[in-house]
Amino acid sequence: MRRYYGGGKVKAGFYWNPQGWEIHPIPGKGAILPGEAGTHYYRVPMLLMLFGAPLLGMAYVLFLPFIGFAMVLSFLGQKLYHLGQRVAYSLLDVVVINWRPGEAYLVGKKKGGQKRVLAPPEETPGVIETKEEDYLAELEKEIAARREAEKR
């Protein structure tokens, strides 16, 4: 078959573009094929169009229900694939060591175990103070005293 290119002048007939699976009818005395110079076409004989077009239409009508079933099965297959992928990754999380640089795992506990808690003062029942809170209270007093000294 002879190859024709887009933008070229051709005689009347049917021209098939295999890249886009399109048939372009050229009427009358001829015309210019659509597309750029890189687009190529093949001329389809009239007898092939007369017998081929109804056969392609019949194939489309026959296989349309099967295409629907194939699409549904493809959709379900993709969902099952993604489900299996999630299950596999969750199982791999159990097996793979989750080492994160910058985190210390073998440090152990602080000296003395847990944080020491002081007994609550009697004037505020239910409040537990720690050494940090005592330190902050003393620091606030010292800052207030220095501010007073700077004002004088």
VOTORZA-890662 format. One record per residue: residue in three letters; z negated, y negated, x negated of N, C-alpha, C in turn. Coordinates in steps of 0.2 Angstrom, whole numbers, plus 5000, padded with zeros to 4 digits. Example, Ala and Ser with C-alpha at 12.3 -4.5 7.8 and 13.67 -1.06 7.14 Angstrom:
<rs>
ALA496150284934496150224938496150164934 SER496550114936496450054932496150004936 
</rs>
This chain:
<rs>
MET500050064996500050005000500049944996 ARG500449894998500449834994499849784996 ARG499649754991499049714991499249634992 TYR498949604997499049534998498449494997 TYR498549434995497949394994497849334998 GLY497249314999497049255004497349195001 GLY497649155006497949095004498749105003 GLY498949165003499649175002500049185009 LYS500649165009501049165015501349235016 VAL501249265022501449335024501849335031 LYS502249385032502549395038502149415044 ALA502349415050501949435055501749505055 GLY501149525057500849585057500149585057 PHE499849645056499149655055498949665048 TYR498449625046498149625039497449645039 TRP497249695035496549725035496249695028 ASN495649675029495249645024494649705022 PRO494749745017494249795016493549775014 GLN493549715012492849685009492449665016 GLY492749645021492349625027492449665033 TRP492949715032493149765037493349725043 GLU493849675042494149635047494849645047 ILE495149645053495849645054496149575056 HIS496549545053496849475055497549485057 PRO497649475064498349475066498649405064 ILE499249415062499749355060500249355065 PRO500349305069500849305075501449275072 GLY502049285077502649245076503049255069 LYS503149195066503649205060503249205054 GLY502549215055502149225049501649165048 ALA501249175043500749115042500349135036 ILE499849095034499449095028498849135030 LEU498749185025498049225026497449185025 PRO496949195029496349155027495949185021 GLY495549145018495149155013495449135006 GLU495049145001495249114994495649164991 ALA495949154985496349194981496049264979 GLY495349264979495049324977495049374983 THR495149354989495049394995495749434995 HIS495749504996496349534996496349575003 TYR497049585005497149615012497649675011 TYR497749715015498249765016498549765022 ARG499249775022499649765029499549835032 VAL499349835039499349895043499949905047 PRO500249965047500849965051500749965058 MET501149945062501149945069500950005073 LEU501250065071501050125074500350145072 LEU500150135066499450155065498950115069 MET499150045070498650005075498750035082 LEU499250055084499350075091498950135092 PHE498950185088498550245088497850245085 GLY497750205080497050195077496550155081 ALA496750105084496350065087495950095093 PRO496350135098495950175103495550225100 LEU495750255095495250305092494650275089 LEU494750225085494150185083493650165089 GLY493950145094493550125100493150185103 MET493550235103493250295106492650325101 ALA492750325095492250345090491650295091 TYR491750235092491150185093490750205099 VAL491150215105490850235111490450295110 LEU490750345107490350415106489750405102 PHE489850375096489250375091488750315093 LEU488850275097488350215099487650245101 PRO487650295105486950325106486650355100 PHE487050385096486750415090486550365085 ILE486850305085486650255081485950225083 GLY485850225090485150205092484650255090 PHE484750315090484250365088484150365081 ALA484750345077484650345070484250285068 MET484250225072483850165070483150175072 VAL483050215077482350225079482050275074 LEU482350325072482150375067482050335060 SER482450295059482350255052481750215053 PHE481650175058481050135059480450175058 LEU480350235062479850275061479750305054 GLY480250325051480250345044479950295039 GLN480150235040479850175036479150165037 LYS478950175044478250165045477850225042 LEU478050285042477750345039477750335032 TYR478250315029478250305022477750255019 HIS477650195023477150145021476450165022 LEU476350205028475750235029475550285023 GLY476050325021475850375016475750335009 GLN476050285008475950245002475250215002 ARG475050185008474350155008473850215007 VAL473950275010473550325009473450345001 ALA474050344998474150364991473750314987 TYR473850254988473550204984472750204985 SER472550214991471850224993471550284989 LEU471950334988471650394985471650374977 LEU472150344975472150324968471650274966 ASP471350234971470850194969470150234967 VAL470150294970469550334968469650364961 VAL470250374959470350414953470450364947 VAL470750304948470850264943470250224941 ILE470150214935469550174933469750094934 ASN469250064938469349994939469049954934 TRP469249944928468949904923469249834923 ARG468749784924468949714924468649684918 PRO469149654913468849624907468449564909 GLY467949554905467449504907466849524911 GLU466849584913466249604917465849654913 ALA465249644913464849694909464549744913 TYR464649804912464349864916463749894913 LEU463749894906463249934903462649884900 VAL462549834903462049784901461349814902 GLY461249834908460549854910460249804914 LYS459549814916459149774920458849714915 LYS458649664919458249614915457549634913 LYS457249604908456649624906456149614912 GLY455749654913455249654919455549674925 GLY456149694926456449714932456649664936 GLN456349654942456549604947456249534945 LYS456449484949456149414948455449414950 ARG455049384947454349374949454249324954 VAL453849334959453749294965453049274965 LEU452849204965452249184965451949184972 ALA451349184973451049184980451149114983 PRO451249114990451349054993450749014993 PRO450848944993450248904993449948905000 GLU449348885001448948895007449148845012 GLU449348785010449548735015450248745018 THR450648785015451348805018451448875018 PRO451148905024451148985024451849005025 GLY452049065022452649095023453249075018 VAL453049025014453548995009453349035002 ILE453849064999453749094992454049044987 GLU453749034982453948984977454049034970 THR454549014967454649054960454549004955 LYS454549024949454448984943455048924942 GLU455648944945456148894944456048834949 GLU455748854955455548794959455048754957 ASP454548784953454048744950454248704945 TYR454748724941455048694935455448634938 LEU455848644944456248584947455748534949 ALA455248554952454748504955454448464949 GLU454248494944454048454938454548404935 LEU455148434935455748394932455848334937 GLU455748344943455848284948455348234947 LYS454748254946454148204945454248174938 GLU454548204933454648174927455148114927 ILE455748134931456248084932456048024936 ALA455648034941455347984945454947934940 ALA454547964936454047924932454547884927 ARG455047914924455447874919455847824923 ARG456047834929456347774932455847724934 GLU455247734935454747684936454647644930 ALA454647684924454547654918455147604916 GLU455747624918456247584916456347524921 LYS456047524927456047464931455547414929 ARG455047434925454547384923454747344917 
</rs>
